[in-house]
Amino acid sequence: MKKESVIGYVLRLALTLMIITAVVAALLAGVNAITRDRIAAIDEEKTLAAMAAVLPDAKDAEPVSFTDDSGIVSAVYASPAGYAVMVEPVGFGDTITMMVGVDKEGKVLGISVVKHGETAGLGAVAAAKTARGEAFRSQFAGMSGTLAVTKDGGQVDAISSATITSRAVTAGVNAALACVENFG
């Protein structure tokens, strides 16, 4: 090949790749524009369902401004029965988005995992609608103060082979309790 033909060949390849990239980027932007509202609506439904799972009168809950020193709390809702606190601790695989219900006395009413990226069969048990998942989440009910997993000298039984996830969930509950304590 001559030097000119090599340069022309490389330029044609680069132009072809640029056109393909531009078309794919435009398609992705279009799909995002089409699905953005639906995804936001689904996320809102999940948040409301999680709030209803952890707070008896969630329908009466209103968002409140809050102070969070942990960087984990993303939203707080107040109702006559207590607070629903959205927390986002980092687990083993990804951020665990969950709602923590806390009563007016500072005790956990319950927790509900909204979204996670934990390993299936291990950390994902924290969110699973199974006996193991329910047992893990329900043990937090009635707890207050600063919590820790038993491996760290605390009272929370970790999920077998998922200590990092268990610690993350516990950190989220601790952040929620600390946040609500500021309202007291």
C-alpha positions as YAML, in Angstrom:
chain: A
units: angstrom
residues:
- id: 1
  name: MET
  ca: [0.00, 0.00, 0.00]
- id: 2
  name: LYS
  ca: [1.10, 3.51, -0.72]
- id: 3
  name: LYS
  ca: [1.44, 6.01, 2.07]
- id: 4
  name: GLU
  ca: [-1.50, 8.06, 0.74]
- id: 5
  name: SER
  ca: [-3.78, 5.06, 0.55]
- id: 6
  name: VAL
  ca: [-2.91, 4.03, 4.13]
- id: 7
  name: ILE
  ca: [-3.80, 7.50, 5.40]
- id: 8
  name: GLY
  ca: [-7.04, 7.46, 3.40]
- id: 9
  name: TYR
  ca: [-7.89, 4.02, 4.76]
- id: 10
  name: VAL
  ca: [-7.30, 5.14, 8.36]
- id: 11
  name: LEU
  ca: [-9.37, 8.29, 7.83]
- id: 12
  name: ARG
  ca: [-12.25, 6.25, 6.36]
- id: 13
  name: LEU
  ca: [-12.14, 3.90, 9.35]
- id: 14
  name: ALA
  ca: [-12.08, 6.80, 11.80]
- id: 15
  name: LEU
  ca: [-14.99, 8.51, 10.03]
- id: 16
  name: THR
  ca: [-16.99, 5.27, 9.97]
- id: 17
  name: LEU
  ca: [-16.40, 4.71, 13.69]
- id: 18
  name: MET
  ca: [-17.33, 8.30, 14.46]
- id: 19
  name: ILE
  ca: [-20.61, 8.00, 12.54]
- id: 20
  name: ILE
  ca: [-21.47, 4.69, 14.27]
- id: 21
  name: THR
  ca: [-20.67, 6.21, 17.66]
- id: 22
  name: ALA
  ca: [-22.82, 9.27, 16.96]
- id: 23
  name: VAL
  ca: [-25.79, 7.12, 15.84]
- id: 24
  name: VAL
  ca: [-25.54, 4.87, 18.90]
- id: 25
  name: ALA
  ca: [-25.22, 7.89, 21.24]
- id: 26
  name: ALA
  ca: [-28.33, 9.43, 19.65]
- id: 27
  name: LEU
  ca: [-30.26, 6.16, 20.04]
- id: 28
  name: LEU
  ca: [-29.24, 5.89, 23.71]
- id: 29
  name: ALA
  ca: [-30.27, 9.49, 24.33]
- id: 30
  name: GLY
  ca: [-33.63, 8.77, 22.70]
- id: 31
  name: VAL
  ca: [-34.24, 5.66, 24.79]
- id: 32
  name: ASN
  ca: [-33.27, 7.60, 27.92]
- id: 33
  name: ALA
  ca: [-35.72, 10.39, 27.06]
- id: 34
  name: ILE
  ca: [-38.51, 7.87, 26.47]
- id: 35
  name: THR
  ca: [-37.91, 5.84, 29.65]
- id: 36
  name: ARG
  ca: [-36.80, 8.54, 32.12]
- id: 37
  name: ASP
  ca: [-40.29, 9.41, 33.38]
- id: 38
  name: ARG
  ca: [-41.35, 5.77, 33.70]
- id: 39
  name: ILE
  ca: [-38.21, 4.91, 35.65]
- id: 40
  name: ALA
  ca: [-38.80, 7.88, 37.97]
- id: 41
  name: ALA
  ca: [-42.40, 6.75, 38.54]
- id: 42
  name: ILE
  ca: [-41.27, 3.20, 39.36]
- id: 43
  name: ASP
  ca: [-38.65, 4.53, 41.78]
- id: 44
  name: GLU
  ca: [-41.33, 6.66, 43.46]
- id: 45
  name: GLU
  ca: [-43.64, 3.63, 43.78]
- id: 46
  name: LYS
  ca: [-40.83, 1.61, 45.36]
- id: 47
  name: THR
  ca: [-40.08, 4.42, 47.80]
- id: 48
  name: LEU
  ca: [-43.75, 4.71, 48.83]
- id: 49
  name: ALA
  ca: [-44.04, 0.93, 49.23]
- id: 50
  name: ALA
  ca: [-40.86, 0.85, 51.36]
- id: 51
  name: MET
  ca: [-42.21, 3.71, 53.48]
- id: 52
  name: ALA
  ca: [-45.50, 1.87, 53.99]
- id: 53
  name: ALA
  ca: [-43.58, -1.25, 55.03]
- id: 54
  name: VAL
  ca: [-41.68, 0.53, 57.82]
- id: 55
  name: LEU
  ca: [-44.08, 3.21, 59.05]
- id: 56
  name: PRO
  ca: [-47.66, 2.44, 60.16]
- id: 57
  name: ASP
  ca: [-49.09, 5.77, 58.97]
- id: 58
  name: ALA
  ca: [-46.86, 6.32, 55.95]
- id: 59
  name: LYS
  ca: [-49.70, 7.91, 53.99]
- id: 60
  name: ASP
  ca: [-49.52, 10.87, 56.40]
- id: 61
  name: ALA
  ca: [-45.72, 11.24, 56.13]
- id: 62
  name: GLU
  ca: [-44.29, 14.51, 54.89]
- id: 63
  name: PRO
  ca: [-40.70, 15.22, 53.82]
- id: 64
  name: VAL
  ca: [-38.64, 17.16, 56.36]
- id: 65
  name: SER
  ca: [-35.30, 18.90, 56.20]
- id: 66
  name: PHE
  ca: [-32.54, 17.16, 58.10]
- id: 67
  name: THR
  ca: [-28.88, 17.22, 59.04]
- id: 68
  name: ASP
  ca: [-26.75, 14.20, 58.19]
- id: 69
  name: ASP
  ca: [-23.13, 13.92, 59.27]
- id: 70
  name: SER
  ca: [-22.77, 10.38, 57.89]
- id: 71
  name: GLY
  ca: [-23.39, 11.13, 54.22]
- id: 72
  name: ILE
  ca: [-25.70, 8.09, 54.14]
- id: 73
  name: VAL
  ca: [-29.14, 9.66, 54.73]
- id: 74
  name: SER
  ca: [-30.81, 10.85, 51.53]
- id: 75
  name: ALA
  ca: [-34.37, 11.69, 52.68]
- id: 76
  name: VAL
  ca: [-36.48, 11.88, 55.84]
- id: 77
  name: TYR
  ca: [-40.26, 11.72, 56.11]
- id: 78
  name: ALA
  ca: [-42.12, 12.53, 59.34]
- id: 79
  name: SER
  ca: [-45.52, 11.23, 60.43]
- id: 80
  name: PRO
  ca: [-47.37, 11.14, 63.76]
- id: 81
  name: ALA
  ca: [-45.96, 7.63, 64.45]
- id: 82
  name: GLY
  ca: [-42.34, 8.43, 63.65]
- id: 83
  name: TYR
  ca: [-39.96, 8.81, 60.77]
- id: 84
  name: ALA
  ca: [-39.14, 6.98, 57.56]
- id: 85
  name: VAL
  ca: [-35.49, 7.56, 56.72]
- id: 86
  name: MET
  ca: [-34.05, 6.74, 53.30]
- id: 87
  name: VAL
  ca: [-30.42, 5.67, 53.66]
- id: 88
  name: GLU
  ca: [-27.82, 4.60, 51.10]
- id: 89
  name: PRO
  ca: [-24.90, 2.78, 52.70]
- id: 90
  name: VAL
  ca: [-22.29, 1.13, 50.47]
- id: 91
  name: GLY
  ca: [-22.38, -2.67, 50.61]
- id: 92
  name: PHE
  ca: [-20.16, -5.28, 49.01]
- id: 93
  name: GLY
  ca: [-21.46, -4.93, 45.46]
- id: 94
  name: ASP
  ca: [-22.96, -1.46, 45.35]
- id: 95
  name: THR
  ca: [-25.04, 1.06, 47.27]
- id: 96
  name: ILE
  ca: [-27.93, -0.42, 49.26]
- id: 97
  name: THR
  ca: [-30.91, 1.92, 49.14]
- id: 98
  name: MET
  ca: [-33.25, 1.21, 52.03]
- id: 99
  name: MET
  ca: [-35.96, 2.78, 54.14]
- id: 100
  name: VAL
  ca: [-35.68, 2.64, 57.93]
- id: 101
  name: GLY
  ca: [-38.71, 3.29, 60.12]
- id: 102
  name: VAL
  ca: [-37.94, 4.89, 63.48]
- id: 103
  name: ASP
  ca: [-40.56, 5.67, 66.13]
- id: 104
  name: LYS
  ca: [-40.72, 8.83, 68.24]
- id: 105
  name: GLU
  ca: [-38.76, 7.09, 71.04]
- id: 106
  name: GLY
  ca: [-35.84, 6.36, 68.70]
- id: 107
  name: LYS
  ca: [-36.49, 2.64, 68.18]
- id: 108
  name: VAL
  ca: [-36.39, 0.90, 64.83]
- id: 109
  name: LEU
  ca: [-39.84, 0.00, 63.52]
- id: 110
  name: GLY
  ca: [-38.49, -1.92, 60.55]
- id: 111
  name: ILE
  ca: [-36.32, -1.78, 57.45]
- id: 112
  name: SER
  ca: [-37.15, -2.29, 53.79]
- id: 113
  name: VAL
  ca: [-34.56, -2.58, 51.02]
- id: 114
  name: VAL
  ca: [-35.57, -0.57, 47.97]
- id: 115
  name: LYS
  ca: [-32.64, -1.33, 45.67]
- id: 116
  name: HIS
  ca: [-29.27, -3.07, 45.90]
- id: 117
  name: GLY
  ca: [-26.47, -4.59, 43.86]
- id: 118
  name: GLU
  ca: [-25.37, -7.28, 46.29]
- id: 119
  name: THR
  ca: [-24.24, -10.77, 45.32]
- id: 120
  name: ALA
  ca: [-27.10, -13.18, 44.64]
- id: 121
  name: GLY
  ca: [-27.43, -15.83, 47.34]
- id: 122
  name: LEU
  ca: [-25.13, -13.96, 49.73]
- id: 123
  name: GLY
  ca: [-25.60, -10.23, 50.35]
- id: 124
  name: ALA
  ca: [-28.82, -10.21, 48.34]
- id: 125
  name: VAL
  ca: [-30.38, -12.19, 51.21]
- id: 126
  name: ALA
  ca: [-30.66, -8.86, 53.07]
- id: 127
  name: ALA
  ca: [-33.37, -7.81, 50.61]
- id: 128
  name: ALA
  ca: [-34.85, -11.21, 49.77]
- id: 129
  name: LYS
  ca: [-38.47, -12.01, 50.49]
- id: 130
  name: THR
  ca: [-37.41, -15.30, 52.07]
- id: 131
  name: ALA
  ca: [-37.37, -16.56, 55.64]
- id: 132
  name: ARG
  ca: [-33.64, -15.72, 55.92]
- id: 133
  name: GLY
  ca: [-34.14, -12.24, 54.52]
- id: 134
  name: GLU
  ca: [-37.15, -11.54, 56.72]
- id: 135
  name: ALA
  ca: [-35.30, -12.84, 59.79]
- id: 136
  name: PHE
  ca: [-32.30, -10.63, 59.07]
- id: 137
  name: ARG
  ca: [-34.37, -7.48, 58.59]
- id: 138
  name: SER
  ca: [-36.83, -8.13, 61.42]
- id: 139
  name: GLN
  ca: [-34.09, -8.46, 64.03]
- id: 140
  name: PHE
  ca: [-33.59, -4.68, 63.84]
- id: 141
  name: ALA
  ca: [-37.15, -3.97, 65.05]
- id: 142
  name: GLY
  ca: [-37.14, -2.50, 68.55]
- id: 143
  name: MET
  ca: [-33.39, -1.78, 68.55]
- id: 144
  name: SER
  ca: [-31.99, 1.64, 69.37]
- id: 145
  name: GLY
  ca: [-28.66, 3.27, 70.10]
- id: 146
  name: THR
  ca: [-25.55, 2.41, 68.13]
- id: 147
  name: LEU
  ca: [-25.77, -1.01, 66.54]
- id: 148
  name: ALA
  ca: [-23.07, -3.41, 65.32]
- id: 149
  name: VAL
  ca: [-22.92, -6.95, 63.99]
- id: 150
  name: THR
  ca: [-21.99, -9.68, 66.47]
- id: 151
  name: LYS
  ca: [-18.61, -10.12, 64.76]
- id: 152
  name: ASP
  ca: [-17.87, -6.55, 65.87]
- id: 153
  name: GLY
  ca: [-19.21, -7.08, 69.39]
- id: 154
  name: GLY
  ca: [-22.76, -5.97, 68.65]
- id: 155
  name: GLN
  ca: [-26.20, -7.50, 68.74]
- id: 156
  name: VAL
  ca: [-27.02, -7.85, 65.01]
- id: 157
  name: ASP
  ca: [-26.65, -11.37, 63.60]
- id: 158
  name: ALA
  ca: [-24.89, -11.03, 60.25]
- id: 159
  name: ILE
  ca: [-25.96, -12.92, 57.16]
- id: 160
  name: SER
  ca: [-23.70, -15.94, 56.76]
- id: 161
  name: SER
  ca: [-20.89, -15.17, 54.27]
- id: 162
  name: ALA
  ca: [-22.17, -11.59, 53.83]
- id: 163
  name: THR
  ca: [-20.61, -9.67, 56.69]
- id: 164
  name: ILE
  ca: [-19.88, -6.60, 54.54]
- id: 165
  name: THR
  ca: [-23.52, -6.35, 53.49]
- id: 166
  name: SER
  ca: [-24.66, -6.90, 57.08]
- id: 167
  name: ARG
  ca: [-22.33, -4.14, 58.26]
- id: 168
  name: ALA
  ca: [-23.62, -1.82, 55.52]
- id: 169
  name: VAL
  ca: [-27.26, -2.41, 56.49]
- id: 170
  name: THR
  ca: [-26.33, -1.85, 60.14]
- id: 171
  name: ALA
  ca: [-24.49, 1.37, 59.20]
- id: 172
  name: GLY
  ca: [-27.62, 2.53, 57.39]
- id: 173
  name: VAL
  ca: [-29.77, 1.83, 60.43]
- id: 174
  name: ASN
  ca: [-27.25, 3.66, 62.65]
- id: 175
  name: ALA
  ca: [-27.34, 6.68, 60.32]
- id: 176
  name: ALA
  ca: [-31.14, 6.70, 60.42]
- id: 177
  name: LEU
  ca: [-31.19, 6.48, 64.22]
- id: 178
  name: ALA
  ca: [-28.61, 9.26, 64.54]
- id: 179
  name: CYS
  ca: [-30.53, 11.46, 62.11]
- id: 180
  name: VAL
  ca: [-33.83, 10.99, 63.98]
- id: 181
  name: GLU
  ca: [-32.08, 11.64, 67.28]
- id: 182
  name: ASN
  ca: [-31.46, 15.20, 66.02]
- id: 183
  name: PHE
  ca: [-35.25, 15.72, 65.81]
- id: 184
  name: GLY
  ca: [-35.77, 14.70, 69.46]
...
